[in-house]
Amino acid sequence: MNKDAVDEILEQWSEERPELDTASLGVVVRVMALNKSLVREATSALEPLAIELFEYDVLSALRRQGKPFALPATGLAHETGLSTGAMTHRINKLEAKGLVCRRSDNADRRSVVVSLTPAGKKLIDRAMQMRLNAADESLRSLSRRERSDLAGLLRKVGIR
């Protein structure tokens, strides 16, 4: 098996502090490095569509809801893990691009419902395919079974 930079780091620690079990650090450092790489790849995949990854996240959250592709702004913030203030800023940018629109919530006039415009739906559908292609390319060295196993292991770690 080929060695990577993390193997070298762990070997150095083993030489300096042989009493330490660095196996967990090997996993964590690799996942952190992989995150950076995957974010770069996802960002690159979306460049032809002239959208940022954060815009993709918001549009994707709306698209996943099904018709009418809408959520209250607070629900959208929750779906994307953002504060309501950060979400307002993102909605403003997407609205300026004509990708989302907002209206008062009929059930609660203090709330705002954000929905995809037809242009936003068309864009996110194209972006989703590009993200899937990029993800497939990122994992090309793994078999379908290995991908499934890895997804399960990462889910287990994430759920704790």
BELRA-V224188 format. One record per run of one state. SS is the DSSP state (2 for helix, 1 for strand, 0 for the rest). FROM is the first residue (numbers start at 1). TO is the last residue. If there is no record, write none. Layout:
[[SS:FROM:TO] [SS:FROM:TO]]
This chain:
[[0:1:4] [2:5:16] [0:17:22] [2:23:49] [0:50:52] [2:53:63] [0:64:69] [1:70:72] [2:73:80] [0:81:83] [2:84:96] [0:97:99] [1:100:104] [0:105:111] [1:112:116] [0:117:117] [2:118:138] [0:139:143] [2:144:159] [0:160:160]]
